[in-house]
């Protein structure tokens, strides 16, 4: 049971916290992407409208 708990935590922690928390904390070389996705929420919609 301990092996399953460690396997699930290892796959749920890095998989669920890499794209979410890793976007702001692990994205040191990509700070524009983390802010572009959280700050350019309205801009993304405008870009979609422009492309559409």
ZISUL-V207838 format. One record per residue. RES is the residue in one letter. PHI is phi as a letter, one per 30 degrees, with the letter a starting at -180 (* if undefined). NEAR is the number of other ideal C-beta (glycine too) atoms within 12 Angstrom. D_FIRST is the distance of its C-alpha to the first C-alpha in Angstrom with 2 decimals. Layout:
# ZISUL-V207838
RES:PHI:NEAR:D_FIRST  RES:PHI:NEAR:D_FIRST
This chain:
# ZISUL-V207838
X:*:7:0.00  X:d:8:3.81  X:d:9:5.38  X:d:11:5.20  X:d:12:6.31  X:d:12:8.73  X:d:14:9.89  X:d:15:10.69  X:d:15:12.35  X:d:15:14.15  X:c:14:15.50  X:d:15:16.33  X:d:16:17.88  X:d:16:20.21  X:d:15:20.92  X:c:14:21.70  X:c:17:23.26  X:d:17:25.13  X:d:16:27.67  X:d:18:28.00  X:d:15:28.00  X:d:18:28.69  X:d:20:31.90  X:c:21:33.45  X:c:14:31.80  X:c:17:31.08  X:d:20:34.22  X:d:12:36.59  X:d:8:38.70  X:b:15:38.50  X:d:16:39.46  X:d:15:41.76  X:d:18:39.00  X:d:21:36.98  X:d:15:40.17  X:d:18:41.57  X:d:18:38.71  X:c:17:38.72  X:c:14:42.45  X:c:16:43.97  X:d:13:42.51  X:d:12:46.07  X:d:15:47.25  X:d:15:44.70  X:d:12:46.10  X:d:12:49.61  X:d:13:48.72  X:d:12:47.31  X:d:10:50.55  X:d:9:52.60  X:d:8:50.82  X:d:7:51.00
